[in-house]
Amino acid sequence: MSAPSDNQTYDPRAVEARAQQHWEAADAYRVTETPDKKSFYACSMLPYPSGKLHMGHVRNYTINDMLSRYLRMNGYNVLMPMGWDAFGLPAENAALKNKVPPAAWTYDNIAYMKKQMKAMGLAIDWSREIATCQPAYYKWNQWLFIKMLEAGICERRTQTVNWDPVDQTVLANEQVIDGRGWRSGALVEKREIPGYYLNITNYAEELLGAVANPEDKNYLSGWPERVRLMQENWIGKSEGVRFAFSHDITGADGQKINNGQLWVFTTRADTIMGVTFCAVAPEHPLAAHAATLKPELQAFIAECQSGGTTEAELATQEKKGQPTGLFVTHPLTGAQVEVWIGNYVLMSYGDGAVMGVPAHDERDFAFAQKYGIEIKQVIQAEGKPFSLDAWADWYGDKQQGVCVNSGVLDGLAHKDAVNKVAELLIAQGVG
């Protein structure tokens, strides 16, 4: 490629155009397999073809480009591919707004954004370009999904989801901002919708080992501690006891709801003797049944369904509840325990119900104080007074204290008490 002579006026556009023509003619960034070189796959996130690149694109692809060039200079055979994450509602919405076919809108945008990327001089091997809306690509998505379904890695089930009534689609928790859809701004609803879900809990131990155990062969040793901690929290493994409160509550069909059992999961089974209420999610079958008996509950359930949908949002919002007038039976004492509907209970966590132990759970303590529910102490730490007036951190600390006011559990520390409770529940066939 010839350079301009000294007496010519510098025209950057002309120089760049000649450089780009030279790169394209030489097919400078085409990559082929080379066994005698180390390989490196430098793939950035595929952009959505929204119409134009923005500075975020420029930043990310420039970083990847610099990495690719550096590694090439150090003898690596580097593949830097590019593609387009081209499925989704933006194309449909844009097509409706502009009265053009979604495919035309999508491919026009791809052409323009590709032109912008070439103008940046990115070291992309365009011979490997893909678009996820092409049948040649998504047929492999479908093939992989079917294989996962056959292997039991995913399954179809009904679950509570975030529903955007304007975009008419399900939203991830991260796409709900202050209770509204991130794109449409519509108030998000909670709906029970059948869908396909990945059984990631089957791989919790394997995933945890990779982020929490330095001896694990897959340990993420090069990752910052804060990132590994974020991953550990996302996996969210909880160890505890799942058991049922029995009941005789029947539905419209005359059958006991959920076979006459209200299942809960707890990490504090040692406090089971302190249960003074149970709370269910607004979407729970018992909540729906209670609303048929007490119509005023319907408004509360509707209010809950327009609120936060993530654990983080529920943790910061005001805890609200309504008594259902329904009662379940404590599995160890036989006492009648009232069922409440709580806006802080997630249907997607466990069985959508929790046992309420106000004396030893800070959230339950505040809830009980607000609604005048009994607070029963069942853990005592030596030398520390217990008061119903204000919460103290030791009330919920499982490392301090032993069971009191708990019959056969009295005097047992946390681990021994949990094991004893599990033994008793298993013997009754409810845990």
CORURVEN-V758305 format. One record per residue. N is the residue number from 1. RES is the residue in one small letter. PHI is phi in whole degrees, -180 to 180 (NA if undefined). Layout:
# CORURVEN-V758305
((N | RES | PHI) (N | RES | PHI))
This chain:
# CORURVEN-V758305
((1 | m | NA) (2 | s | -84) (3 | a | -97) (4 | p | -67) (5 | s | -76) (6 | d | -64) (7 | n | -88) (8 | q | -90) (9 | t | -74) (10 | y | -72) (11 | d | -119) (12 | p | -58) (13 | r | -64) (14 | a | -67) (15 | v | -64) (16 | e | -64) (17 | a | -63) (18 | r | -66) (19 | a | -64) (20 | q | -66) (21 | q | -64) (22 | h | -66) (23 | w | -61) (24 | e | -70) (25 | a | -66) (26 | a | -84) (27 | d | 51) (28 | a | -61) (29 | y | -111) (30 | r | -70) (31 | v | -116) (32 | t | -122) (33 | e | -66) (34 | t | -130) (35 | p | -60) (36 | d | -86) (37 | k | -121) (38 | k | -70) (39 | s | -98) (40 | f | -143) (41 | y | -105) (42 | a | -105) (43 | c | -109) (44 | s | -87) (45 | m | -61) (46 | l | -72) (47 | p | -79) (48 | y | -83) (49 | p | -76) (50 | s | -84) (51 | g | 137) (52 | k | -146) (53 | l | -71) (54 | h | -118) (55 | m | -65) (56 | g | -64) (57 | h | -61) (58 | v | -58) (59 | r | -60) (60 | n | -65) (61 | y | -75) (62 | t | -69) (63 | i | -60) (64 | n | -65) (65 | d | -65) (66 | m | -63) (67 | l | -63) (68 | s | -62) (69 | r | -67) (70 | y | -61) (71 | l | -68) (72 | r | -61) (73 | m | -66) (74 | n | -103) (75 | g | 90) (76 | y | -84) (77 | n | -95) (78 | v | -106) (79 | l | -106) (80 | m | -117) (81 | p | -88) (82 | m | -149) (83 | g | -156) (84 | w | -132) (85 | d | -80) (86 | a | -101) (87 | f | -95) (88 | g | 140) (89 | l | -69) (90 | p | -55) (91 | a | -65) (92 | e | -66) (93 | n | -64) (94 | a | -65) (95 | a | -63) (96 | l | -66) (97 | k | -68) (98 | n | -96) (99 | k | 56) (100 | v | -130) (101 | p | -63) (102 | p | -55) (103 | a | -65) (104 | a | -63) (105 | w | -62) (106 | t | -66) (107 | y | -71) (108 | d | -64) (109 | n | -66) (110 | i | -60) (111 | a | -61) (112 | y | -70) (113 | m | -69) (114 | k | -65) (115 | k | -61) (116 | q | -65) (117 | m | -64) (118 | k | -65) (119 | a | -65) (120 | m | -76) (121 | g | 75) (122 | l | -67) (123 | a | -82) (124 | i | -96) (125 | d | -87) (126 | w | -73) (127 | s | -67) (128 | r | -107) (129 | e | -62) (130 | i | -135) (131 | a | -133) (132 | t | -69) (133 | c | -88) (134 | q | -85) (135 | p | -55) (136 | a | -64) (137 | y | -91) (138 | y | -73) (139 | k | -63) (140 | w | -78) (141 | n | -60) (142 | q | -66) (143 | w | -61) (144 | l | -65) (145 | f | -62) (146 | i | -62) (147 | k | -62) (148 | m | -66) (149 | l | -65) (150 | e | -64) (151 | a | -85) (152 | g | 80) (153 | i | -72) (154 | c | -129) (155 | e | -150) (156 | r | -97) (157 | r | -156) (158 | t | -93) (159 | q | -151) (160 | t | -74) (161 | v | -131) (162 | n | -87) (163 | w | -114) (164 | d | -92) (165 | p | -72) (166 | v | -87) (167 | d | -77) (168 | q | 55) (169 | t | -150) (170 | v | -84) (171 | l | -114) (172 | a | -69) (173 | n | -55) (174 | e | -70) (175 | q | -93) (176 | v | -104) (177 | i | -119) (178 | d | 52) (179 | g | 79) (180 | r | -124) (181 | g | -65) (182 | w | -64) (183 | r | -98) (184 | s | -84) (185 | g | 80) (186 | a | -75) (187 | l | -64) (188 | v | -81) (189 | e | -107) (190 | k | -96) (191 | r | -134) (192 | e | -89) (193 | i | -133) (194 | p | -71) (195 | g | -164) (196 | y | -104) (197 | y | -132) (198 | l | -85) (199 | n | -84) (200 | i | -68) (201 | t | -64) (202 | n | -66) (203 | y | -114) (204 | a | -59) (205 | e | -63) (206 | e | -63) (207 | l | -67) (208 | l | -63) (209 | g | -59) (210 | a | -72) (211 | v | -111) (212 | a | -122) (213 | n | -120) (214 | p | -60) (215 | e | -83) (216 | d | -70) (217 | k | -64) (218 | n | -102) (219 | y | -58) (220 | l | -82) (221 | s | -67) (222 | g | -88) (223 | w | -95) (224 | p | -62) (225 | e | -58) (226 | r | -65) (227 | v | -72) (228 | r | -62) (229 | l | -66) (230 | m | -60) (231 | q | -66) (232 | e | -63) (233 | n | -68) (234 | w | -67) (235 | i | -61) (236 | g | 62) (237 | k | -69) (238 | s | -125) (239 | e | -109) (240 | g | -173) (241 | v | -125) (242 | r | -108) (243 | f | -150) (244 | a | -122) (245 | f | -93) (246 | s | -85) (247 | h | -160) (248 | d | -117) (249 | i | -77) (250 | t | -110) (251 | g | -90) (252 | a | -64) (253 | d | -85) (254 | g | 84) (255 | q | -96) (256 | k | -63) (257 | i | -67) (258 | n | 53) (259 | n | 58) (260 | g | 74) (261 | q | -137) (262 | l | -106) (263 | w | -86) (264 | v | -134) (265 | f | -125) (266 | t | -142) (267 | t | -93) (268 | r | -124) (269 | a | -62) (270 | d | -66) (271 | t | -102) (272 | i | -58) (273 | m | -74) (274 | g | -99) (275 | v | -68) (276 | t | -124) (277 | f | -163) (278 | c | -122) (279 | a | -123) (280 | v | -119) (281 | a | -69) (282 | p | -59) (283 | e | -92) (284 | h | -67) (285 | p | -54) (286 | l | -68) (287 | a | -67) (288 | a | -62) (289 | h | -67) (290 | a | -61) (291 | a | -67) (292 | t | -76) (293 | l | -91) (294 | k | -128) (295 | p | -55) (296 | e | -64) (297 | l | -72) (298 | q | -61) (299 | a | -66) (300 | f | -66) (301 | i | -62) (302 | a | -63) (303 | e | -63) (304 | c | -62) (305 | q | -73) (306 | s | -100) (307 | g | -91) (308 | g | -63) (309 | t | -124) (310 | t | -110) (311 | e | -61) (312 | a | -65) (313 | e | -67) (314 | l | -65) (315 | a | -70) (316 | t | -102) (317 | q | -81) (318 | e | -64) (319 | k | -81) (320 | k | -125) (321 | g | -156) (322 | q | -140) (323 | p | -73) (324 | t | -91) (325 | g | 82) (326 | l | -99) (327 | f | -132) (328 | v | -121) (329 | t | -103) (330 | h | -63) (331 | p | -68) (332 | l | -107) (333 | t | -104) (334 | g | 80) (335 | a | -68) (336 | q | -85) (337 | v | -117) (338 | e | -76) (339 | v | -99) (340 | w | -113) (341 | i | -98) (342 | g | -119) (343 | n | -75) (344 | y | -98) (345 | v | -97) (346 | l | -94) (347 | m | -65) (348 | s | -81) (349 | y | -102) (350 | g | 62) (351 | d | -106) (352 | g | 76) (353 | a | -148) (354 | v | -136) (355 | m | -87) (356 | g | -101) (357 | v | -124) (358 | p | -56) (359 | a | -68) (360 | h | -136) (361 | d | -139) (362 | e | -62) (363 | r | -64) (364 | d | -65) (365 | f | -62) (366 | a | -64) (367 | f | -64) (368 | a | -66) (369 | q | -63) (370 | k | -65) (371 | y | -110) (372 | g | 70) (373 | i | -88) (374 | e | -59) (375 | i | -116) (376 | k | -117) (377 | q | -74) (378 | v | -132) (379 | i | -129) (380 | q | -133) (381 | a | -96) (382 | e | -61) (383 | g | 76) (384 | k | -120) (385 | p | -76) (386 | f | -108) (387 | s | -130) (388 | l | -82) (389 | d | -80) (390 | a | -150) (391 | w | -75) (392 | a | -123) (393 | d | -58) (394 | w | -69) (395 | y | -56) (396 | g | -104) (397 | d | -88) (398 | k | -74) (399 | q | -85) (400 | q | -110) (401 | g | 85) (402 | v | -134) (403 | c | -71) (404 | v | -137) (405 | n | 53) (406 | s | -129) (407 | g | 60) (408 | v | -64) (409 | l | -90) (410 | d | -53) (411 | g | 89) (412 | l | -85) (413 | a | -78) (414 | h | -50) (415 | k | -62) (416 | d | -65) (417 | a | -68) (418 | v | -61) (419 | n | -63) (420 | k | -66) (421 | v | -62) (422 | a | -60) (423 | e | -62) (424 | l | -66) (425 | l | -69) (426 | i | -63) (427 | a | -62) (428 | q | -90) (429 | g | 74) (430 | v | -124) (431 | g | -154))
